[in-house]
Amino acid sequence: MDSGEVALMAEPLTIFLIVDNAPDAEDDCYALSGTVIQEDGQEVWRGNEGRWIPLDDDWRGRRREVKPEVAHLLGPAAHFLPVVVRLLPDGDLDGVPLGWKLPP
């Protein structure tokens, strides 16, 4: 952890990444495990594989409870946050920080 990071909450959170494909194509979905931390005064989701997303102030109001019937899909966190992105021609994702790639 950097000196600018403080794990005040260390709250587990799954990011449910929805890749909004072409209008007539089925969307791709990924469940990414991680933790919410405080970093330089802002709440940030940090994934287990190095990905990160700065969280809006209202993210808690947009998160959803992981129901028992889908817990096997969404991992151990009690909540998930849906994040919709678009795949750009160069392979980057619009809607998350630069450098994100789709999970294998």
N, CA, C and O atoms as CSV, one atom per row, in Angstrom:
chain,resi,resn,atom,element,x,y,z
A,1,MET,N,N,0.844,-1.164,0.000
A,1,MET,CA,C,0.000,0.000,0.000
A,1,MET,C,C,0.894,1.233,0.000
A,1,MET,O,O,1.831,1.308,0.795
A,2,ASP,N,N,0.624,2.203,-0.877
A,2,ASP,CA,C,1.386,3.443,-0.924
A,2,ASP,C,C,1.061,4.302,0.283
A,2,ASP,O,O,0.063,4.078,0.968
A,3,SER,N,N,1.919,5.295,0.539
A,3,SER,CA,C,1.677,6.177,1.680
A,3,SER,C,C,0.408,6.995,1.488
A,3,SER,O,O,-0.171,7.457,2.471
A,4,GLY,N,N,-0.049,7.191,0.230
A,4,GLY,CA,C,-1.279,7.933,-0.031
A,4,GLY,C,C,-2.528,7.094,0.123
A,4,GLY,O,O,-3.635,7.627,0.034
A,5,GLU,N,N,-2.387,5.795,0.351
A,5,GLU,CA,C,-3.526,4.900,0.493
A,5,GLU,C,C,-3.766,4.588,1.958
A,5,GLU,O,O,-2.832,4.328,2.717
A,6,VAL,N,N,-5.019,4.617,2.338
A,6,VAL,CA,C,-5.386,4.241,3.695
A,6,VAL,C,C,-6.561,3.292,3.584
A,6,VAL,O,O,-7.608,3.669,3.058
A,7,ALA,N,N,-6.413,2.089,4.061
A,7,ALA,CA,C,-7.495,1.101,3.993
A,7,ALA,C,C,-8.418,1.285,5.193
A,7,ALA,O,O,-8.394,0.490,6.132
A,8,LEU,N,N,-9.236,2.347,5.154
A,8,LEU,CA,C,-10.145,2.610,6.258
A,8,LEU,C,C,-11.257,1.578,6.313
A,8,LEU,O,O,-11.598,1.075,7.384
A,9,MET,N,N,-11.822,1.265,5.146
A,9,MET,CA,C,-12.948,0.349,5.099
A,9,MET,C,C,-12.530,-1.050,4.678
A,9,MET,O,O,-12.994,-2.042,5.239
A,10,ALA,N,N,-11.653,-1.122,3.691
A,10,ALA,CA,C,-11.281,-2.398,3.085
A,10,ALA,C,C,-12.522,-3.241,2.829
A,10,ALA,O,O,-12.604,-4.399,3.237
A,11,GLU,N,N,-13.477,-2.637,2.150
A,11,GLU,CA,C,-14.775,-3.270,1.893
A,11,GLU,C,C,-14.728,-4.097,0.610
A,11,GLU,O,O,-14.464,-3.542,-0.456
A,12,PRO,N,N,-14.974,-5.406,0.679
A,12,PRO,CA,C,-15.020,-6.219,-0.535
A,12,PRO,C,C,-16.163,-5.757,-1.448
A,12,PRO,O,O,-17.267,-5.475,-0.983
A,13,LEU,N,N,-15.881,-5.685,-2.740
A,13,LEU,CA,C,-16.887,-5.277,-3.720
A,13,LEU,C,C,-16.552,-5.944,-5.043
A,13,LEU,O,O,-15.404,-5.905,-5.486
A,14,THR,N,N,-17.544,-6.554,-5.675
A,14,THR,CA,C,-17.380,-7.126,-7.003
A,14,THR,C,C,-17.817,-6.095,-8.029
A,14,THR,O,O,-18.900,-5.521,-7.912
A,15,ILE,N,N,-16.984,-5.858,-9.030
A,15,ILE,CA,C,-17.379,-5.034,-10.167
A,15,ILE,C,C,-17.965,-5.988,-11.204
A,15,ILE,O,O,-17.297,-6.918,-11.655
A,16,PHE,N,N,-19.219,-5.747,-11.574
A,16,PHE,CA,C,-19.865,-6.539,-12.618
A,16,PHE,C,C,-19.722,-5.743,-13.904
A,16,PHE,O,O,-20.524,-4.855,-14.193
A,17,LEU,N,N,-18.683,-6.076,-14.677
A,17,LEU,CA,C,-18.333,-5.346,-15.883
A,17,LEU,C,C,-19.206,-5.825,-17.037
A,17,LEU,O,O,-19.196,-7.005,-17.387
A,18,ILE,N,N,-19.959,-4.903,-17.623
A,18,ILE,CA,C,-20.846,-5.208,-18.747
A,18,ILE,C,C,-20.282,-4.513,-19.978
A,18,ILE,O,O,-20.219,-3.284,-20.020
A,19,VAL,N,N,-19.873,-5.279,-20.972
A,19,VAL,CA,C,-19.346,-4.721,-22.211
A,19,VAL,C,C,-20.512,-4.573,-23.174
A,19,VAL,O,O,-21.061,-5.558,-23.669
A,20,ASP,N,N,-20.881,-3.320,-23.430
A,20,ASP,CA,C,-22.003,-2.988,-24.301
A,20,ASP,C,C,-21.549,-3.147,-25.750
A,20,ASP,O,O,-20.933,-2.246,-26.320
A,21,ASN,N,N,-21.858,-4.289,-26.332
A,21,ASN,CA,C,-21.470,-4.573,-27.709
A,21,ASN,C,C,-22.445,-3.908,-28.675
A,21,ASN,O,O,-23.338,-3.173,-28.252
A,22,ALA,N,N,-22.278,-4.161,-29.958
A,22,ALA,CA,C,-23.137,-3.574,-30.988
A,22,ALA,C,C,-24.606,-3.746,-30.623
A,22,ALA,O,O,-24.960,-4.667,-29.887
A,23,PRO,N,N,-25.467,-2.861,-31.135
A,23,PRO,CA,C,-26.885,-2.897,-30.743
A,23,PRO,C,C,-27.554,-4.262,-30.849
A,23,PRO,O,O,-28.401,-4.596,-30.021
A,24,ASP,N,N,-27.192,-5.049,-31.846
A,24,ASP,CA,C,-27.844,-6.346,-32.024
A,24,ASP,C,C,-27.030,-7.508,-31.463
A,24,ASP,O,O,-27.430,-8.665,-31.591
A,25,ALA,N,N,-25.889,-7.206,-30.842
A,25,ALA,CA,C,-25.024,-8.267,-30.313
A,25,ALA,C,C,-25.261,-8.445,-28.818
A,25,ALA,O,O,-25.622,-7.503,-28.112
A,26,GLU,N,N,-25.052,-9.662,-28.355
A,26,GLU,CA,C,-25.184,-9.940,-26.926
A,26,GLU,C,C,-24.015,-9.303,-26.179
A,26,GLU,O,O,-22.874,-9.351,-26.638
A,27,ASP,N,N,-24.305,-8.711,-25.035
A,27,ASP,CA,C,-23.261,-8.091,-24.223
A,27,ASP,C,C,-22.428,-9.157,-23.520
A,27,ASP,O,O,-22.928,-10.234,-23.193
A,28,ASP,N,N,-21.151,-8.847,-23.292
A,28,ASP,CA,C,-20.270,-9.717,-22.515
A,28,ASP,C,C,-20.248,-9.213,-21.081
A,28,ASP,O,O,-20.306,-8.005,-20.849
A,29,CYS,N,N,-20.165,-10.124,-20.117
A,29,CYS,CA,C,-20.173,-9.755,-18.703
A,29,CYS,C,C,-19.042,-10.464,-17.966
A,29,CYS,O,O,-18.717,-11.617,-18.250
A,30,TYR,N,N,-18.454,-9.748,-17.014
A,30,TYR,CA,C,-17.353,-10.278,-16.211
A,30,TYR,C,C,-17.555,-9.868,-14.760
A,30,TYR,O,O,-17.942,-8.731,-14.489
A,31,ALA,N,N,-17.302,-10.767,-13.833
A,31,ALA,CA,C,-17.342,-10.464,-12.398
A,31,ALA,C,C,-15.900,-10.350,-11.913
A,31,ALA,O,O,-15.143,-11.320,-11.974
A,32,LEU,N,N,-15.517,-9.161,-11.431
A,32,LEU,CA,C,-14.148,-8.892,-11.010
A,32,LEU,C,C,-14.119,-8.608,-9.515
A,32,LEU,O,O,-14.760,-7.668,-9.046
A,33,SER,N,N,-13.382,-9.414,-8.772
A,33,SER,CA,C,-13.300,-9.249,-7.318
A,33,SER,C,C,-12.298,-8.167,-6.955
A,33,SER,O,O,-11.281,-7.991,-7.626
A,34,GLY,N,N,-12.600,-7.443,-5.881
A,34,GLY,CA,C,-11.691,-6.411,-5.407
A,34,GLY,C,C,-12.151,-5.832,-4.089
A,34,GLY,O,O,-13.028,-6.378,-3.420
A,35,THR,N,N,-11.540,-4.706,-3.727
A,35,THR,CA,C,-11.783,-4.075,-2.439
A,35,THR,C,C,-11.858,-2.568,-2.618
A,35,THR,O,O,-11.126,-1.996,-3.426
A,36,VAL,N,N,-12.736,-1.927,-1.868
A,36,VAL,CA,C,-12.826,-0.470,-1.853
A,36,VAL,C,C,-11.869,0.054,-0.790
A,36,VAL,O,O,-11.890,-0.393,0.357
A,37,ILE,N,N,-11.030,1.008,-1.187
A,37,ILE,CA,C,-10.093,1.635,-0.251
A,37,ILE,C,C,-10.176,3.150,-0.402
A,37,ILE,O,O,-10.740,3.651,-1.375
A,38,GLN,N,N,-9.624,3.865,0.546
A,38,GLN,CA,C,-9.446,5.316,0.448
A,38,GLN,C,C,-8.065,5.566,-0.129
A,38,GLN,O,O,-7.074,5.027,0.363
A,39,GLU,N,N,-7.997,6.379,-1.166
A,39,GLU,CA,C,-6.712,6.704,-1.780
A,39,GLU,C,C,-6.694,8.194,-2.081
A,39,GLU,O,O,-7.480,8.680,-2.894
A,40,ASP,N,N,-5.803,8.910,-1.429
A,40,ASP,CA,C,-5.702,10.360,-1.622
A,40,ASP,C,C,-7.054,11.051,-1.460
A,40,ASP,O,O,-7.394,11.947,-2.233
A,41,GLY,N,N,-7.820,10.636,-0.462
A,41,GLY,CA,C,-9.095,11.272,-0.150
A,41,GLY,C,C,-10.268,10.818,-0.991
A,41,GLY,O,O,-11.373,11.329,-0.812
A,42,GLN,N,N,-10.074,9.878,-1.901
A,42,GLN,CA,C,-11.159,9.384,-2.746
A,42,GLN,C,C,-11.304,7.879,-2.566
A,42,GLN,O,O,-10.321,7.166,-2.364
A,43,GLU,N,N,-12.549,7.408,-2.644
A,43,GLU,CA,C,-12.773,5.961,-2.596
A,43,GLU,C,C,-12.455,5.371,-3.963
A,43,GLU,O,O,-12.890,5.881,-4.995
A,44,VAL,N,N,-11.692,4.291,-3.948
A,44,VAL,CA,C,-11.241,3.642,-5.172
A,44,VAL,C,C,-11.466,2.146,-5.027
A,44,VAL,O,O,-11.201,1.570,-3.972
A,45,TRP,N,N,-11.960,1.514,-6.102
A,45,TRP,CA,C,-12.038,0.054,-6.140
A,45,TRP,C,C,-10.727,-0.438,-6.734
A,45,TRP,O,O,-10.314,0.013,-7.802
A,46,ARG,N,N,-10.079,-1.358,-6.042
A,46,ARG,CA,C,-8.851,-1.985,-6.528
A,46,ARG,C,C,-9.106,-3.465,-6.718
A,46,ARG,O,O,-9.472,-4.172,-5.780
A,47,GLY,N,N,-8.911,-3.923,-7.936
A,47,GLY,CA,C,-9.132,-5.325,-8.240
A,47,GLY,C,C,-7.979,-6.203,-7.823
A,47,GLY,O,O,-6.868,-5.728,-7.585
A,48,ASN,N,N,-8.252,-7.487,-7.737
A,48,ASN,CA,C,-7.230,-8.454,-7.349
A,48,ASN,C,C,-6.143,-8.609,-8.407
A,48,ASN,O,O,-5.074,-9.149,-8.119
A,49,GLU,N,N,-6.402,-8.140,-9.631
A,49,GLU,CA,C,-5.428,-8.271,-10.718
A,49,GLU,C,C,-4.824,-6.929,-11.116
A,49,GLU,O,O,-4.287,-6.793,-12.215
A,50,GLY,N,N,-4.908,-5.935,-10.226
A,50,GLY,CA,C,-4.280,-4.647,-10.491
A,50,GLY,C,C,-5.167,-3.605,-11.146
A,50,GLY,O,O,-4.755,-2.454,-11.284
A,51,ARG,N,N,-6.356,-3.969,-11.549
A,51,ARG,CA,C,-7.264,-2.978,-12.131
A,51,ARG,C,C,-7.766,-2.048,-11.035
A,51,ARG,O,O,-7.748,-2.404,-9.857
A,52,TRP,N,N,-8.211,-0.863,-11.422
A,52,TRP,CA,C,-8.757,0.080,-10.448
A,52,TRP,C,C,-9.796,0.966,-11.117
A,52,TRP,O,O,-9.774,1.166,-12.332
A,53,ILE,N,N,-10.703,1.492,-10.310
A,53,ILE,CA,C,-11.717,2.442,-10.768
A,53,ILE,C,C,-11.940,3.454,-9.651
A,53,ILE,O,O,-12.214,3.065,-8.515
A,54,PRO,N,N,-11.827,4.761,-9.957
A,54,PRO,CA,C,-12.239,5.746,-8.957
A,54,PRO,C,C,-13.764,5.690,-8.840
A,54,PRO,O,O,-14.460,5.643,-9.854
A,55,LEU,N,N,-14.278,5.693,-7.633
A,55,LEU,CA,C,-15.721,5.557,-7.415
A,55,LEU,C,C,-16.376,6.918,-7.211
A,55,LEU,O,O,-15.823,7.791,-6.542
A,56,ASP,N,N,-17.563,7.088,-7.795
A,56,ASP,CA,C,-18.348,8.302,-7.585
A,56,ASP,C,C,-18.850,8.336,-6.152
A,56,ASP,O,O,-18.897,7.313,-5.470
A,57,ASP,N,N,-19.225,9.532,-5.705
A,57,ASP,CA,C,-19.740,9.678,-4.342
A,57,ASP,C,C,-20.998,8.850,-4.096
A,57,ASP,O,O,-21.271,8.465,-2.959
A,58,ASP,N,N,-21.763,8.573,-5.149
A,58,ASP,CA,C,-23.042,7.864,-4.987
A,58,ASP,C,C,-22.954,6.361,-5.265
A,58,ASP,O,O,-23.985,5.713,-5.445
A,59,TRP,N,N,-21.751,5.798,-5.302
A,59,TRP,CA,C,-21.619,4.389,-5.690
A,59,TRP,C,C,-22.368,3.452,-4.757
A,59,TRP,O,O,-22.876,2.422,-5.198
A,60,ARG,N,N,-22.445,3.791,-3.469
A,60,ARG,CA,C,-23.157,2.914,-2.525
A,60,ARG,C,C,-24.648,2.835,-2.859
A,60,ARG,O,O,-25.279,1.802,-2.639
A,61,GLY,N,N,-25.201,3.904,-3.379
A,61,GLY,CA,C,-26.606,3.902,-3.772
A,61,GLY,C,C,-26.862,3.104,-5.042
A,61,GLY,O,O,-27.993,2.688,-5.295
A,62,ARG,N,N,-25.818,2.885,-5.845
A,62,ARG,CA,C,-25.958,2.137,-7.098
A,62,ARG,C,C,-25.556,0.679,-6.982
A,62,ARG,O,O,-25.825,-0.113,-7.885
A,63,ARG,N,N,-24.917,0.317,-5.882
A,63,ARG,CA,C,-24.498,-1.085,-5.724
A,63,ARG,C,C,-25.716,-1.968,-5.474
A,63,ARG,O,O,-26.770,-1.495,-5.049
A,64,ARG,N,N,-25.551,-3.239,-5.743
A,64,ARG,CA,C,-26.638,-4.210,-5.588
A,64,ARG,C,C,-26.183,-5.335,-4.677
A,64,ARG,O,O,-25.001,-5.673,-4.627
A,65,GLU,N,N,-27.128,-5.905,-3.963
A,65,GLU,CA,C,-26.825,-7.022,-3.073
A,65,GLU,C,C,-26.621,-8.297,-3.886
A,65,GLU,O,O,-27.354,-8.555,-4.841
A,66,VAL,N,N,-25.639,-9.079,-3.508
A,66,VAL,CA,C,-25.416,-10.377,-4.145
A,66,VAL,C,C,-26.394,-11.365,-3.521
A,66,VAL,O,O,-26.294,-11.685,-2.336
A,67,LYS,N,N,-27.330,-11.841,-4.317
A,67,LYS,CA,C,-28.332,-12.808,-3.848
A,67,LYS,C,C,-27.722,-14.213,-3.834
A,67,LYS,O,O,-26.825,-14.507,-4.624
A,68,PRO,N,N,-28.202,-15.073,-2.945
A,68,PRO,CA,C,-27.640,-16.433,-2.839
A,68,PRO,C,C,-27.633,-17.201,-4.164
A,68,PRO,O,O,-26.711,-17.973,-4.427
A,69,GLU,N,N,-28.649,-16.995,-4.991
A,69,GLU,CA,C,-28.735,-17.764,-6.238
A,69,GLU,C,C,-27.693,-17.355,-7.284
A,69,GLU,O,O,-27.482,-18.091,-8.249
A,70,VAL,N,N,-27.034,-16.198,-7.118
A,70,VAL,CA,C,-25.985,-15.784,-8.062
A,70,VAL,C,C,-24.622,-15.611,-7.388
A,70,VAL,O,O,-23.672,-15.160,-8.027
A,71,ALA,N,N,-24.520,-15.960,-6.122
A,71,ALA,CA,C,-23.256,-15.794,-5.389
A,71,ALA,C,C,-22.121,-16.581,-6.045
A,71,ALA,O,O,-20.971,-16.143,-6.014
A,72,HIS,N,N,-22.427,-17.728,-6.634
A,72,HIS,CA,C,-21.384,-18.518,-7.295
A,72,HIS,C,C,-20.830,-17.808,-8.534
A,72,HIS,O,O,-19.722,-18.116,-8.974
A,73,LEU,N,N,-21.579,-16.872,-9.096
A,73,LEU,CA,C,-21.132,-16.115,-10.261
A,73,LEU,C,C,-20.399,-14.830,-9.881
A,73,LEU,O,O,-19.500,-14.386,-10.596
A,74,LEU,N,N,-20.789,-14.233,-8.746
A,74,LEU,CA,C,-20.285,-12.908,-8.386
A,74,LEU,C,C,-19.238,-12.904,-7.290
A,74,LEU,O,O,-18.751,-11.836,-6.918
A,75,GLY,N,N,-18.879,-14.049,-6.767
A,75,GLY,CA,C,-17.795,-14.107,-5.796
A,75,GLY,C,C,-18.226,-13.844,-4.369
A,75,GLY,O,O,-19.418,-13.818,-4.062
A,76,PRO,N,N,-17.240,-13.648,-3.490
A,76,PRO,CA,C,-17.504,-13.617,-2.054
A,76,PRO,C,C,-18.061,-12.299,-1.507
A,76,PRO,O,O,-18.535,-12.273,-0.371
A,77,ALA,N,N,-18.020,-11.213,-2.268
A,77,ALA,CA,C,-18.488,-9.920,-1.755
A,77,ALA,C,C,-19.996,-9.932,-1.540
A,77,ALA,O,O,-20.722,-10.635,-2.243
A,78,ALA,N,N,-20.460,-9.162,-0.578
A,78,ALA,CA,C,-21.894,-9.059,-0.290
A,78,ALA,C,C,-22.605,-8.165,-1.298
A,78,ALA,O,O,-23.825,-8.236,-1.437
A,79,HIS,N,N,-21.840,-7.312,-2.011
A,79,HIS,CA,C,-22.426,-6.384,-2.978
A,79,HIS,C,C,-21.634,-6.402,-4.282
A,79,HIS,O,O,-20.459,-6.769,-4.318
A,80,PHE,N,N,-22.320,-5.990,-5.359
A,80,PHE,CA,C,-21.642,-5.793,-6.637
A,80,PHE,C,C,-22.067,-4.452,-7.203
A,80,PHE,O,O,-23.135,-3.936,-6.876
A,81,LEU,N,N,-21.224,-3.895,-8.051
A,81,LEU,CA,C,-21.501,-2.617,-8.699
A,81,LEU,C,C,-21.463,-2.837,-10.203
A,81,LEU,O,O,-20.413,-3.178,-10.750
A,82,PRO,N,N,-22.605,-2.646,-10.889
A,82,PRO,CA,C,-22.586,-2.782,-12.344
A,82,PRO,C,C,-21.845,-1.600,-12.980
A,82,PRO,O,O,-22.099,-0.445,-12.636
A,83,VAL,N,N,-20.937,-1.891,-13.901
A,83,VAL,CA,C,-20.188,-0.872,-14.633
A,83,VAL,C,C,-20.298,-1.222,-16.112
A,83,VAL,O,O,-19.881,-2.300,-16.535
A,84,VAL,N,N,-20.862,-0.301,-16.898
A,84,VAL,CA,C,-21.049,-0.531,-18.330
A,84,VAL,C,C,-19.922,0.167,-19.090
A,84,VAL,O,O,-19.639,1.343,-18.858
A,85,VAL,N,N,-19.287,-0.565,-19.995
A,85,VAL,CA,C,-18.201,-0.024,-20.814
A,85,VAL,C,C,-18.455,-0.372,-22.278
A,85,VAL,O,O,-19.265,-1.242,-22.600
A,86,ARG,N,N,-17.742,0.331,-23.153
A,86,ARG,CA,C,-17.768,0.014,-24.581
A,86,ARG,C,C,-16.356,-0.331,-25.018
A,86,ARG,O,O,-15.396,0.300,-24.576
A,87,LEU,N,N,-16.224,-1.318,-25.875
A,87,LEU,CA,C,-14.927,-1.723,-26.421
A,87,LEU,C,C,-14.575,-0.782,-27.571
A,87,LEU,O,O,-15.339,-0.649,-28.527
A,88,LEU,N,N,-13.416,-0.131,-27.474
A,88,LEU,CA,C,-12.954,0.785,-28.515
A,88,LEU,C,C,-12.154,0.007,-29.562
A,88,LEU,O,O,-11.666,-1.086,-29.273
A,89,PRO,N,N,-12.013,0.556,-30.776
A,89,PRO,CA,C,-11.304,-0.162,-31.845
A,89,PRO,C,C,-9.882,-0.586,-31.473
A,89,PRO,O,O,-9.399,-1.605,-31.967
A,90,ASP,N,N,-9.203,0.176,-30.613
A,90,ASP,CA,C,-7.821,-0.172,-30.253
A,90,ASP,C,C,-7.743,-1.195,-29.128
A,90,ASP,O,O,-6.650,-1.549,-28.687
A,91,GLY,N,N,-8.893,-1.673,-28.661
A,91,GLY,CA,C,-8.916,-2.683,-27.606
A,91,GLY,C,C,-9.081,-2.122,-26.209
A,91,GLY,O,O,-9.338,-2.873,-25.268
A,92,ASP,N,N,-8.935,-0.780,-26.055
A,92,ASP,CA,C,-9.183,-0.165,-24.752
A,92,ASP,C,C,-10.685,-0.145,-24.487
A,92,ASP,O,O,-11.495,-0.372,-25.386
A,93,LEU,N,N,-11.034,0.128,-23.244
A,93,LEU,CA,C,-12.437,0.176,-22.844
A,93,LEU,C,C,-12.821,1.599,-22.486
A,93,LEU,O,O,-12.129,2.250,-21.703
A,94,ASP,N,N,-13.919,2.090,-23.051
A,94,ASP,CA,C,-14.446,3.406,-22.727
A,94,ASP,C,C,-15.350,3.268,-21.512
A,94,ASP,O,O,-16.320,2.511,-21.543
A,95,GLY,N,N,-15.041,3.993,-20.442
A,95,GLY,CA,C,-15.852,3.925,-19.237
A,95,GLY,C,C,-15.067,3.502,-18.016
A,95,GLY,O,O,-15.598,3.502,-16.905
A,96,VAL,N,N,-13.806,3.140,-18.206
A,96,VAL,CA,C,-12.903,2.782,-17.107
A,96,VAL,C,C,-11.552,3.451,-17.384
A,96,VAL,O,O,-11.328,3.927,-18.497
A,97,PRO,N,N,-10.644,3.497,-16.392
A,97,PRO,CA,C,-9.348,4.139,-16.617
A,97,PRO,C,C,-8.566,3.506,-17.772
A,97,PRO,O,O,-8.712,2.321,-18.070
A,98,LEU,N,N,-7.746,4.320,-18.402
A,98,LEU,CA,C,-6.917,3.891,-19.522
A,98,LEU,C,C,-6.056,2.695,-19.132
A,98,LEU,O,O,-5.507,2.648,-18.031
A,99,GLY,N,N,-5.942,1.742,-20.033
A,99,GLY,CA,C,-5.095,0.581,-19.790
A,99,GLY,C,C,-5.852,-0.676,-19.416
A,99,GLY,O,O,-5.272,-1.761,-19.376
A,100,TRP,N,N,-7.143,-0.545,-19.140
A,100,TRP,CA,C,-7.942,-1.740,-18.845
A,100,TRP,C,C,-8.057,-2.580,-20.107
A,100,TRP,O,O,-8.247,-2.042,-21.198
A,101,LYS,N,N,-7.947,-3.865,-19.970
A,101,LYS,CA,C,-8.224,-4.812,-21.053
A,101,LYS,C,C,-9.248,-5.805,-20.528
A,101,LYS,O,O,-9.404,-5.959,-19.317
A,102,LEU,N,N,-9.930,-6.463,-21.416
A,102,LEU,CA,C,-10.907,-7.464,-20.998
A,102,LEU,C,C,-10.201,-8.645,-20.361
A,102,LEU,O,O,-9.114,-9.029,-20.795
A,103,PRO,N,N,-10.804,-9.223,-19.340
A,103,PRO,CA,C,-10.218,-10.431,-18.750
A,103,PRO,C,C,-10.155,-11.541,-19.793
A,103,PRO,O,O,-10.986,-11.584,-20.700
A,104,PRO,N,N,-9.171,-12.443,-19.672
A,104,PRO,CA,C,-9.064,-13.548,-20.643
A,104,PRO,C,C,-10.245,-14.499,-20.531
A,104,PRO,O,O,-10.319,-15.481,-21.270
